[in-house]
Amino acid sequence: MESPCILVCSIDERTGYCFGCGRTREEIGAWTLYTDAQRHSIMAALPARLDTVERKPRRETRRSRMARERSGA
């Protein structure tokens, strides 16, 4: 199952969107219950949503840390 999650699970209080993926709490919680078409529709809206969050996360994500460690950087 495709997911936009990048393991940065923090919600912007102003917009209600996750800083990492752009989904709402409700969308995150129900993600496995959606049809493929519903998930694709939500994913199409995520880039525009992420442009509206007030701040970007400052911490290194788990995924980026693991990639850095694998590359030996």
Buried (B, 14 or more C-beta within 10 A) or exposed (E): EEEBBBEBBEBBEEBBBBBBBBBBEEBBEEBEEBEEEEBEEBBEEBEEBBEEBEEEBEEEBEEEEEEEEEEEE
